[in-house]
């Protein structure tokens, strides 16, 4: 019976085989291709029944002595096993762990700015959105499938964010998603995060495996390859607390002053002994409490301002007169512009003298670099109804004759 639910039967030796004492002999191969096999299970082991028929050769009168340690051993080794399709139940769990993935964390700020936040600025909510898709051959199917994810900072491995998700009725191109809180990991402000993915098919899971008779390797039963494609997106919410002063370099941008197109600028440019006063009333209804700083690089100095390190930039804007000695203008002053705590108002006033004004008016193009110093604050989250109300006014003064100012600006 070559196709039986009991067992397959065939003669592997293809006739009688004489095996002399104290020798090893290899039998011939038996090709089982094209036949269905129905093994039985012994615990977690697949057992195929094999029948042995042993006989002694024709009597020849020789004496035979048997010892207690004598053995007659049969070893059956599958040389190549492959299959087209099988349906069955997992008798033990199968787990596969991926290699550790190192994913860079992109950040719009310089490394020094990020370093200044570490240990002072703490997000209260950061979530990783994980999208997973499965690639499997044709009509293959898995009843249930578990995925365990570990995300951590390689430099702070003790703080691990992890989760286990179970997906049911898994088929080819199946897509699932889940969210994982990674707040404690991101609060280290890592430049790279490590991700370890462990996939498990639990015991007693029903599966349909498709192999299409691909050759087996390494003596293993031909298997089915399952590909998992995982995408990670990290979202940090505007919800934080700050334990100590933290300075963030916000980057820089160019701006232009064209006195030929602006009557007021043209007049102010022709004045002597100029001064400018900038006043601002700020009502803050947000979770940001900070001081805003700005450094202007007039004309050719704009090509140098971005080469300043964050520490050099901070030192210039917070030290009175230092920026001007280097050819820059500390336009918001050494105290910066204060954004007060939530639900409060503050008045800010900044004065610029002629030595600060002239370089900016003499250059068609300048570059401004911004910085923000976050002040200590308890837990607070930004809401979509939050706002900042600013009332500001500019006062300019200078000396010149009225006729000279008017005539100099006629077209």
One Martini backbone bead per residue (centre of mass of N, CA, C, O) as a GRO file, in nm:
protein
  411
    1UNK     BB    1   0.085   0.044   0.031
    2UNK     BB    2   0.168   0.369  -0.102
    3UNK     BB    3  -0.114   0.515   0.033
    4UNK     BB    4  -0.123   0.550   0.373
    5UNK     BB    5  -0.246   0.607   0.702
    6UNK     BB    6  -0.026   0.429   0.831
    7UNK     BB    7   0.207   0.327   0.609
    8UNK     BB    8   0.490   0.308   0.440
    9UNK     BB    9   0.599   0.053   0.197
   10UNK     BB   10   0.941  -0.070   0.151
   11UNK     BB   11   1.251  -0.169  -0.009
   12UNK     BB   12   1.560  -0.044   0.072
   13UNK     BB   13   1.758  -0.294  -0.013
   14UNK     BB   14   1.675  -0.461  -0.257
   15UNK     BB   15   1.719  -0.700  -0.077
   16UNK     BB   16   1.959  -0.884   0.032
   17UNK     BB   17   2.200  -0.817   0.307
   18UNK     BB   18   2.535  -0.860   0.379
   19UNK     BB   19   2.671  -0.838   0.721
   20UNK     BB   20   2.943  -0.834   0.863
   21UNK     BB   21   3.114  -0.846   1.128
   22UNK     BB   22   3.233  -0.553   1.239
   23UNK     BB   23   3.057  -0.360   1.044
   24UNK     BB   24   2.986  -0.108   0.794
   25UNK     BB   25   2.680  -0.028   0.615
   26UNK     BB   26   2.539   0.093   0.316
   27UNK     BB   27   2.256   0.154   0.190
   28UNK     BB   28   2.028   0.219  -0.013
   29UNK     BB   29   1.820   0.424  -0.181
   30UNK     BB   30   1.491   0.581  -0.120
   31UNK     BB   31   1.233   0.692  -0.322
   32UNK     BB   32   0.957   0.914  -0.203
   33UNK     BB   33   0.856   1.055  -0.431
   34UNK     BB   34   0.506   1.135  -0.453
   35UNK     BB   35   0.450   1.070  -0.153
   36UNK     BB   36   0.259   1.030   0.118
   37UNK     BB   37   0.298   1.123   0.460
   38UNK     BB   38   0.215   0.962   0.797
   39UNK     BB   39   0.305   1.059   1.075
   40UNK     BB   40   0.385   1.027   1.399
   41UNK     BB   41   0.362   1.125   1.750
   42UNK     BB   42   0.633   1.198   1.995
   43UNK     BB   43   0.542   1.456   2.116
   44UNK     BB   44   0.776   1.652   1.921
   45UNK     BB   45   0.808   1.396   1.738
   46UNK     BB   46   0.862   1.259   1.431
   47UNK     BB   47   0.723   0.935   1.333
   48UNK     BB   48   0.850   0.667   1.139
   49UNK     BB   49   0.784   0.362   1.027
   50UNK     BB   50   1.009   0.074   1.067
   51UNK     BB   51   1.088  -0.236   0.917
   52UNK     BB   52   1.262  -0.529   1.034
   53UNK     BB   53   1.452  -0.797   0.869
   54UNK     BB   54   1.609  -1.076   1.029
   55UNK     BB   55   1.873  -1.302   0.918
   56UNK     BB   56   2.044  -1.582   0.891
   57UNK     BB   57   2.251  -1.760   0.751
   58UNK     BB   58   2.347  -2.038   0.644
   59UNK     BB   59   2.447  -2.305   0.783
   60UNK     BB   60   2.822  -2.385   0.881
   61UNK     BB   61   2.926  -2.461   1.195
   62UNK     BB   62   2.994  -2.209   1.330
   63UNK     BB   63   3.101  -2.031   1.601
   64UNK     BB   64   2.903  -1.815   1.824
   65UNK     BB   65   2.983  -1.517   2.010
   66UNK     BB   66   2.813  -1.341   2.261
   67UNK     BB   67   2.793  -1.018   2.390
   68UNK     BB   68   2.663  -0.775   2.592
   69UNK     BB   69   2.794  -0.531   2.394
   70UNK     BB   70   2.648  -0.601   2.156
   71UNK     BB   71   2.555  -0.450   1.834
   72UNK     BB   72   2.255  -0.351   1.642
   73UNK     BB   73   2.256  -0.080   1.408
   74UNK     BB   74   2.014   0.158   1.289
   75UNK     BB   75   2.042   0.417   1.032
   76UNK     BB   76   1.835   0.691   0.935
   77UNK     BB   77   1.891   0.915   0.651
   78UNK     BB   78   1.808   1.208   0.520
   79UNK     BB   79   1.917   1.352   0.226
   80UNK     BB   80   1.633   1.453   0.085
   81UNK     BB   81   1.383   1.708   0.166
   82UNK     BB   82   1.065   1.775   0.018
   83UNK     BB   83   0.781   1.997  -0.062
   84UNK     BB   84   0.474   2.136  -0.155
   85UNK     BB   85   0.254   2.059   0.083
   86UNK     BB   86   0.128   2.144   0.417
   87UNK     BB   87  -0.080   2.036   0.695
   88UNK     BB   88  -0.074   2.161   1.039
   89UNK     BB   89   0.064   2.130   1.377
   90UNK     BB   90   0.226   2.274   1.625
   91UNK     BB   91   0.436   2.103   1.869
   92UNK     BB   92   0.620   2.362   1.874
   93UNK     BB   93   0.770   2.641   1.918
   94UNK     BB   94   0.863   2.912   1.693
   95UNK     BB   95   1.173   3.104   1.695
   96UNK     BB   96   1.275   3.434   1.557
   97UNK     BB   97   1.560   3.634   1.556
   98UNK     BB   98   1.681   3.925   1.485
   99UNK     BB   99   1.887   4.139   1.403
  100UNK     BB  100   2.023   4.418   1.499
  101UNK     BB  101   1.886   4.734   1.457
  102UNK     BB  102   2.019   5.046   1.328
  103UNK     BB  103   1.856   5.363   1.379
  104UNK     BB  104   1.853   5.665   1.280
  105UNK     BB  105   1.814   5.991   1.436
  106UNK     BB  106   1.666   6.254   1.323
  107UNK     BB  107   1.790   6.603   1.340
  108UNK     BB  108   1.772   6.960   1.305
  109UNK     BB  109   2.002   6.969   1.508
  110UNK     BB  110   2.269   7.005   1.668
  111UNK     BB  111   2.453   6.819   1.877
  112UNK     BB  112   2.488   7.036   2.100
  113UNK     BB  113   2.186   7.089   2.137
  114UNK     BB  114   2.109   6.804   2.222
  115UNK     BB  115   2.304   6.785   2.464
  116UNK     BB  116   2.159   7.023   2.624
  117UNK     BB  117   1.887   6.849   2.674
  118UNK     BB  118   2.014   6.634   2.822
  119UNK     BB  119   1.870   6.591   3.145
  120UNK     BB  120   1.631   6.839   3.110
  121UNK     BB  121   1.458   6.738   2.868
  122UNK     BB  122   1.113   6.601   2.884
  123UNK     BB  123   0.917   6.386   2.755
  124UNK     BB  124   0.578   6.251   2.803
  125UNK     BB  125   0.530   6.173   2.477
  126UNK     BB  126   0.630   5.882   2.287
  127UNK     BB  127   0.563   5.732   1.961
  128UNK     BB  128   0.561   5.421   1.791
  129UNK     BB  129   0.487   5.346   1.460
  130UNK     BB  130   0.393   5.015   1.358
  131UNK     BB  131   0.448   4.853   1.043
  132UNK     BB  132   0.329   4.531   0.923
  133UNK     BB  133   0.442   4.286   0.684
  134UNK     BB  134   0.367   3.983   0.494
  135UNK     BB  135   0.565   3.726   0.329
  136UNK     BB  136   0.412   3.461   0.133
  137UNK     BB  137   0.332   3.181  -0.013
  138UNK     BB  138   0.057   3.208  -0.155
  139UNK     BB  139  -0.177   2.992   0.027
  140UNK     BB  140  -0.063   3.042   0.280
  141UNK     BB  141  -0.097   2.978   0.649
  142UNK     BB  142  -0.159   3.139   0.977
  143UNK     BB  143  -0.332   3.144   1.260
  144UNK     BB  144  -0.080   3.253   1.442
  145UNK     BB  145   0.120   3.553   1.538
  146UNK     BB  146   0.418   3.664   1.698
  147UNK     BB  147   0.546   3.995   1.815
  148UNK     BB  148   0.859   4.111   1.939
  149UNK     BB  149   0.966   4.437   2.072
  150UNK     BB  150   1.283   4.608   2.092
  151UNK     BB  151   1.364   4.939   2.225
  152UNK     BB  152   1.690   5.112   2.224
  153UNK     BB  153   1.966   5.253   2.364
  154UNK     BB  154   2.289   5.154   2.324
  155UNK     BB  155   2.384   5.346   2.584
  156UNK     BB  156   2.083   5.253   2.731
  157UNK     BB  157   1.977   4.935   2.792
  158UNK     BB  158   1.780   4.953   3.042
  159UNK     BB  159   1.592   5.128   2.852
  160UNK     BB  160   1.310   4.948   2.754
  161UNK     BB  161   1.096   4.918   2.479
  162UNK     BB  162   0.806   4.696   2.483
  163UNK     BB  163   0.627   4.444   2.278
  164UNK     BB  164   0.334   4.228   2.223
  165UNK     BB  165   0.198   4.085   1.926
  166UNK     BB  166  -0.107   3.947   1.783
  167UNK     BB  167  -0.178   3.759   1.486
  168UNK     BB  168  -0.448   3.673   1.278
  169UNK     BB  169  -0.484   3.524   0.993
  170UNK     BB  170  -0.217   3.475   0.820
  171UNK     BB  171  -0.115   3.628   0.513
  172UNK     BB  172  -0.040   3.738   0.229
  173UNK     BB  173   0.013   4.083   0.268
  174UNK     BB  174  -0.024   4.130   0.552
  175UNK     BB  175  -0.153   4.402   0.764
  176UNK     BB  176  -0.012   4.573   1.052
  177UNK     BB  177  -0.061   4.760   1.366
  178UNK     BB  178   0.127   4.956   1.617
  179UNK     BB  179   0.187   5.092   1.947
  180UNK     BB  180   0.485   5.245   2.108
  181UNK     BB  181   0.626   5.345   2.392
  182UNK     BB  182   0.942   5.570   2.380
  183UNK     BB  183   1.015   5.785   2.594
  184UNK     BB  184   1.270   5.675   2.757
  185UNK     BB  185   1.447   5.664   2.503
  186UNK     BB  186   1.426   5.959   2.378
  187UNK     BB  187   1.527   6.110   2.649
  188UNK     BB  188   1.835   6.048   2.554
  189UNK     BB  189   1.895   6.153   2.274
  190UNK     BB  190   1.956   5.967   2.037
  191UNK     BB  191   2.124   5.892   1.727
  192UNK     BB  192   2.048   5.584   1.800
  193UNK     BB  193   1.848   5.295   1.750
  194UNK     BB  194   1.749   4.981   1.877
  195UNK     BB  195   1.624   4.676   1.708
  196UNK     BB  196   1.430   4.389   1.821
  197UNK     BB  197   1.301   4.103   1.648
  198UNK     BB  198   1.046   3.861   1.753
  199UNK     BB  199   0.930   3.556   1.618
  200UNK     BB  200   0.619   3.360   1.676
  201UNK     BB  201   0.503   3.022   1.670
  202UNK     BB  202   0.287   2.868   1.839
  203UNK     BB  203   0.167   2.627   1.994
  204UNK     BB  204  -0.099   2.479   1.814
  205UNK     BB  205  -0.058   2.589   1.534
  206UNK     BB  206  -0.201   2.641   1.236
  207UNK     BB  207  -0.082   2.529   0.906
  208UNK     BB  208   0.017   2.637   0.569
  209UNK     BB  209   0.263   2.497   0.365
  210UNK     BB  210   0.486   2.627   0.108
  211UNK     BB  211   0.748   2.490  -0.134
  212UNK     BB  212   0.777   2.358  -0.427
  213UNK     BB  213   1.021   2.153  -0.399
  214UNK     BB  214   1.249   2.260  -0.247
  215UNK     BB  215   1.549   2.218  -0.152
  216UNK     BB  216   1.721   2.101   0.095
  217UNK     BB  217   1.920   2.198   0.387
  218UNK     BB  218   2.123   2.058   0.624
  219UNK     BB  219   1.901   1.816   0.673
  220UNK     BB  220   1.643   1.960   0.638
  221UNK     BB  221   1.337   2.030   0.611
  222UNK     BB  222   1.158   2.166   0.402
  223UNK     BB  223   1.070   2.505   0.385
  224UNK     BB  224   0.922   2.821   0.490
  225UNK     BB  225   0.932   3.153   0.394
  226UNK     BB  226   0.917   3.445   0.608
  227UNK     BB  227   0.835   3.781   0.554
  228UNK     BB  228   0.922   4.084   0.729
  229UNK     BB  229   0.786   4.422   0.721
  230UNK     BB  230   0.922   4.706   0.896
  231UNK     BB  231   0.782   5.019   1.014
  232UNK     BB  232   0.911   5.329   1.160
  233UNK     BB  233   0.737   5.589   1.356
  234UNK     BB  234   0.816   5.890   1.529
  235UNK     BB  235   0.623   6.060   1.790
  236UNK     BB  236   0.633   6.385   1.930
  237UNK     BB  237   0.489   6.548   2.179
  238UNK     BB  238   0.371   6.863   2.315
  239UNK     BB  239   0.498   6.715   2.599
  240UNK     BB  240   0.652   6.850   2.899
  241UNK     BB  241   0.957   6.869   3.101
  242UNK     BB  242   1.177   7.096   3.297
  243UNK     BB  243   1.469   7.096   3.515
  244UNK     BB  244   1.656   7.282   3.324
  245UNK     BB  245   1.842   7.474   3.156
  246UNK     BB  246   1.789   7.487   2.787
  247UNK     BB  247   1.965   7.503   2.483
  248UNK     BB  248   1.852   7.595   2.144
  249UNK     BB  249   1.946   7.558   1.819
  250UNK     BB  250   1.755   7.699   1.532
  251UNK     BB  251   1.920   7.842   1.333
  252UNK     BB  252   1.922   7.989   0.991
  253UNK     BB  253   1.868   8.307   0.799
  254UNK     BB  254   1.794   8.512   0.543
  255UNK     BB  255   1.806   8.877   0.481
  256UNK     BB  256   1.662   9.186   0.345
  257UNK     BB  257   1.783   9.527   0.260
  258UNK     BB  258   1.598   9.787   0.070
  259UNK     BB  259   1.610  10.128   0.048
  260UNK     BB  260   1.483  10.179  -0.247
  261UNK     BB  261   1.190  10.040  -0.144
  262UNK     BB  262   1.217  10.200   0.143
  263UNK     BB  263   1.155  10.496   0.282
  264UNK     BB  264   1.225  10.460   0.585
  265UNK     BB  265   1.503  10.327   0.544
  266UNK     BB  266   1.627  10.559   0.381
  267UNK     BB  267   1.612  10.770   0.605
  268UNK     BB  268   1.760  10.615   0.836
  269UNK     BB  269   2.031  10.582   0.678
  270UNK     BB  270   2.086  10.917   0.681
  271UNK     BB  271   2.131  10.916   0.964
  272UNK     BB  272   2.248  11.020   1.279
  273UNK     BB  273   2.273  10.890   1.571
  274UNK     BB  274   2.137  10.615   1.597
  275UNK     BB  275   1.823  10.457   1.710
  276UNK     BB  276   1.656  10.158   1.852
  277UNK     BB  277   1.327  10.056   1.963
  278UNK     BB  278   1.202   9.746   2.112
  279UNK     BB  279   0.867   9.664   2.186
  280UNK     BB  280   0.704   9.404   2.403
  281UNK     BB  281   0.396   9.234   2.449
  282UNK     BB  282   0.347   8.919   2.624
  283UNK     BB  283   0.106   8.664   2.585
  284UNK     BB  284   0.094   8.337   2.741
  285UNK     BB  285  -0.075   8.016   2.611
  286UNK     BB  286   0.161   7.802   2.675
  287UNK     BB  287   0.432   7.549   2.726
  288UNK     BB  288   0.630   7.795   2.680
  289UNK     BB  289   0.941   7.874   2.853
  290UNK     BB  290   1.146   8.151   2.738
  291UNK     BB  291   1.439   8.256   2.553
  292UNK     BB  292   1.511   8.481   2.287
  293UNK     BB  293   1.764   8.464   2.033
  294UNK     BB  294   1.983   8.688   1.820
  295UNK     BB  295   2.211   8.671   1.534
  296UNK     BB  296   2.381   8.903   1.328
  297UNK     BB  297   2.515   8.878   0.983
  298UNK     BB  298   2.666   9.101   0.802
  299UNK     BB  299   2.712   9.032   0.498
  300UNK     BB  300   3.003   8.847   0.494
  301UNK     BB  301   2.937   8.719   0.778
  302UNK     BB  302   2.722   8.502   0.677
  303UNK     BB  303   2.957   8.280   0.609
  304UNK     BB  304   3.028   8.231   0.940
  305UNK     BB  305   2.790   8.171   1.143
  306UNK     BB  306   2.758   7.850   1.097
  307UNK     BB  307   3.054   7.782   1.225
  308UNK     BB  308   2.946   7.810   1.488
  309UNK     BB  309   2.916   7.695   1.773
  310UNK     BB  310   2.692   7.663   2.018
  311UNK     BB  311   2.874   7.777   2.243
  312UNK     BB  312   2.956   8.035   2.091
  313UNK     BB  313   2.674   8.144   2.046
  314UNK     BB  314   2.585   8.164   2.342
  315UNK     BB  315   2.815   8.349   2.439
  316UNK     BB  316   2.744   8.592   2.255
  317UNK     BB  317   2.432   8.642   2.338
  318UNK     BB  318   2.509   8.649   2.672
  319UNK     BB  319   2.736   8.869   2.606
  320UNK     BB  320   2.804   9.181   2.638
  321UNK     BB  321   2.957   9.292   2.325
  322UNK     BB  322   3.082   9.035   2.183
  323UNK     BB  323   2.957   9.032   1.901
  324UNK     BB  324   3.061   9.314   1.801
  325UNK     BB  325   3.371   9.239   1.819
  326UNK     BB  326   3.308   9.012   1.572
  327UNK     BB  327   3.076   9.153   1.365
  328UNK     BB  328   2.815   9.136   1.516
  329UNK     BB  329   2.454   9.125   1.613
  330UNK     BB  330   2.271   9.161   1.919
  331UNK     BB  331   1.941   9.217   1.865
  332UNK     BB  332   1.811   9.100   2.165
  333UNK     BB  333   2.020   9.071   2.358
  334UNK     BB  334   2.144   8.924   2.653
  335UNK     BB  335   1.832   8.858   2.756
  336UNK     BB  336   1.634   8.867   2.554
  337UNK     BB  337   1.318   8.719   2.492
  338UNK     BB  338   1.046   8.683   2.694
  339UNK     BB  339   0.861   8.389   2.764
  340UNK     BB  340   0.623   8.339   2.962
  341UNK     BB  341   0.431   8.194   3.149
  342UNK     BB  342   0.145   8.072   3.171
  343UNK     BB  343  -0.087   8.322   3.200
  344UNK     BB  344   0.117   8.565   3.108
  345UNK     BB  345   0.281   8.890   3.125
  346UNK     BB  346   0.536   9.072   2.928
  347UNK     BB  347   0.798   9.312   2.907
  348UNK     BB  348   0.993   9.409   2.623
  349UNK     BB  349   1.331   9.560   2.577
  350UNK     BB  350   1.519   9.696   2.292
  351UNK     BB  351   1.845   9.836   2.223
  352UNK     BB  352   1.994  10.022   1.947
  353UNK     BB  353   2.277  10.136   1.809
  354UNK     BB  354   2.468  10.267   1.559
  355UNK     BB  355   2.681  10.030   1.560
  356UNK     BB  356   2.450   9.816   1.499
  357UNK     BB  357   2.288   9.939   1.256
  358UNK     BB  358   2.490   9.998   1.021
  359UNK     BB  359   2.567   9.706   0.920
  360UNK     BB  360   2.272   9.634   0.833
  361UNK     BB  361   2.221   9.887   0.633
  362UNK     BB  362   2.492   9.825   0.453
  363UNK     BB  363   2.343   9.555   0.388
  364UNK     BB  364   2.157   9.363   0.177
  365UNK     BB  365   2.271   9.092   0.318
  366UNK     BB  366   2.173   8.877   0.585
  367UNK     BB  367   2.218   8.676   0.891
  368UNK     BB  368   2.008   8.473   1.110
  369UNK     BB  369   2.048   8.345   1.444
  370UNK     BB  370   1.879   8.112   1.648
  371UNK     BB  371   1.768   8.099   2.001
  372UNK     BB  372   1.661   7.876   2.280
  373UNK     BB  373   1.574   7.914   2.630
  374UNK     BB  374   1.479   7.686   2.843
  375UNK     BB  375   1.273   7.679   3.119
  376UNK     BB  376   1.170   7.569   3.394
  377UNK     BB  377   0.912   7.299   3.398
  378UNK     BB  378   0.629   7.158   3.428
  379UNK     BB  379   0.389   6.978   3.334
  380UNK     BB  380   0.303   7.025   2.979
  381UNK     BB  381   0.055   7.080   2.721
  382UNK     BB  382  -0.020   7.128   2.400
  383UNK     BB  383  -0.286   7.303   2.253
  384UNK     BB  384  -0.509   7.400   1.992
  385UNK     BB  385  -0.580   7.673   2.183
  386UNK     BB  386  -0.319   7.790   2.188
  387UNK     BB  387  -0.134   8.108   2.256
  388UNK     BB  388   0.023   8.416   2.126
  389UNK     BB  389   0.037   8.756   2.236
  390UNK     BB  390   0.143   9.046   2.036
  391UNK     BB  391   0.272   9.371   2.130
  392UNK     BB  392   0.430   9.605   1.908
  393UNK     BB  393   0.712   9.851   1.885
  394UNK     BB  394   0.886  10.106   1.693
  395UNK     BB  395   1.179  10.312   1.763
  396UNK     BB  396   1.323  10.593   1.592
  397UNK     BB  397   1.648  10.765   1.584
  398UNK     BB  398   1.785  11.087   1.452
  399UNK     BB  399   2.016  11.291   1.255
  400UNK     BB  400   1.880  11.555   1.038
  401UNK     BB  401   1.773  11.713   0.774
  402UNK     BB  402   1.480  11.735   0.611
  403UNK     BB  403   1.576  11.804   0.322
  404UNK     BB  404   1.786  11.575   0.296
  405UNK     BB  405   1.592  11.339   0.332
  406UNK     BB  406   1.399  11.401   0.094
  407UNK     BB  407   1.598  11.443  -0.147
  408UNK     BB  408   1.745  11.158  -0.111
  409UNK     BB  409   1.444  11.009  -0.199
  410UNK     BB  410   1.421  11.088  -0.477
  411UNK     BB  411   1.317  10.987  -0.831
   0.00000   0.00000   0.00000
